[in-house]
Structures are given as C-alpha cells and as structure tokens.
C-alpha cells in the first residue's frame, strides 16, 4: 500500500482528530457542537472500523474547533489498529 493512500491519510486524520480532542479535554458531544456536526458523525469518525473519510471542509471545521492548523491533522501517527 502506498504511504499516502486515501485509506492511510484517512486513518491519520481520524487518529489526530481524536488525539487533539483528548488533549483539549473535549467530549465527543462538545466537539460535535463546536463543529456543528452530529455526535454520531464524530463518534463514527473516531471509530476506525467504520469507513469514513471527512471532506476538506469538515477537516477545516475540526481544525478550527480544536484550535490547530489544519496541517496538524496530517501529522504522523502509528497506523496500527490501536487508537
């Protein structure tokens, strides 16, 4: 598999969303409220067994809500099955 395939990038972004949410101390519901997305969407996004790939617009919402630069969502993270 390529280093930057759609699947790998999606996992990296989703793990980073969870990482920064936990750093900020936000619950899933709080992050959903800040992004104006549903709790279910944010929950499913963090659940790596569910196939979800957020749009660039959605990534921008997460970056704004988490107070980070959107590029930080693409930081390297372990790609094994651990959260």
C-alpha positions as CSV (number, residue, x, y, z in Angstrom):
1,X,0.0,0.0,0.0
2,X,1.3,3.5,-0.8
3,X,2.4,5.7,2.0
4,X,-0.2,8.3,1.3
5,X,-3.1,6.3,0.0
6,X,-6.6,7.6,0.7
7,X,-7.1,4.9,3.4
8,X,-3.8,5.8,5.2
9,X,-4.5,9.5,5.1
10,X,-8.0,9.0,6.4
11,X,-6.7,7.0,9.4
12,X,-4.0,9.5,10.1
13,X,-6.5,12.4,10.1
14,X,-9.1,10.5,12.2
15,X,-6.5,9.5,14.8
16,X,-5.2,13.1,15.0
17,X,-8.8,14.4,15.5
18,X,-9.2,12.0,18.5
19,X,-5.7,12.9,19.8
20,X,-6.3,16.7,19.7
21,X,-9.9,16.2,21.1
22,X,-8.4,14.4,24.1
23,X,-5.6,16.9,24.6
24,X,-8.3,19.7,24.7
25,X,-10.4,17.6,27.1
26,X,-13.5,17.7,24.8
27,X,-16.1,15.1,24.9
28,X,-17.5,13.8,21.6
29,X,-20.6,15.9,22.1
30,X,-18.6,19.0,22.7
31,X,-16.5,18.6,19.6
32,X,-19.7,17.8,17.6
33,X,-21.2,21.1,19.0
34,X,-18.1,23.1,18.1
35,X,-18.0,21.7,14.6
36,X,-21.8,21.8,14.1
37,X,-21.7,18.1,13.2
38,X,-23.7,15.4,14.9
39,X,-22.4,13.3,17.8
40,X,-22.9,10.2,15.7
41,X,-20.7,11.5,12.9
42,X,-17.9,12.5,15.2
43,X,-18.2,9.1,17.1
44,X,-18.2,7.2,13.8
45,X,-15.2,9.2,12.5
46,X,-13.1,8.2,15.5
47,X,-14.2,4.6,15.2
48,X,-11.6,3.2,12.8
49,X,-13.6,0.1,12.0
50,X,-16.2,2.3,10.3
51,X,-15.2,3.6,6.8
52,X,-15.5,7.4,6.9
53,X,-13.4,10.0,5.1
54,X,-14.1,13.6,6.1
55,X,-14.2,16.3,3.4
56,X,-11.7,19.2,3.4
57,X,-14.4,21.5,4.6
58,X,-15.1,19.2,7.5
59,X,-11.4,19.0,8.3
60,X,-11.4,22.8,8.5
61,X,-14.2,22.7,11.0
62,X,-12.3,20.2,13.1
63,X,-9.1,22.3,12.9
64,X,-11.0,25.5,13.9
65,X,-12.8,23.7,16.8
66,X,-9.6,22.2,18.1
67,X,-7.6,25.4,17.7
68,X,-5.0,23.9,15.5
69,X,-3.6,24.4,12.0
70,X,-5.3,22.0,9.5
71,X,-1.9,20.6,8.6
72,X,-1.6,19.2,12.2
73,X,-4.4,16.7,11.3
74,X,-1.9,15.1,8.9
75,X,0.9,14.6,11.5
76,X,2.4,11.1,11.5
77,X,0.8,8.8,14.0
78,X,1.1,5.0,14.5
79,X,-1.1,3.3,11.8
80,X,-1.7,0.1,13.7
81,X,-5.1,-0.7,15.0
82,X,-4.5,1.0,18.3
83,X,-6.3,4.2,18.9
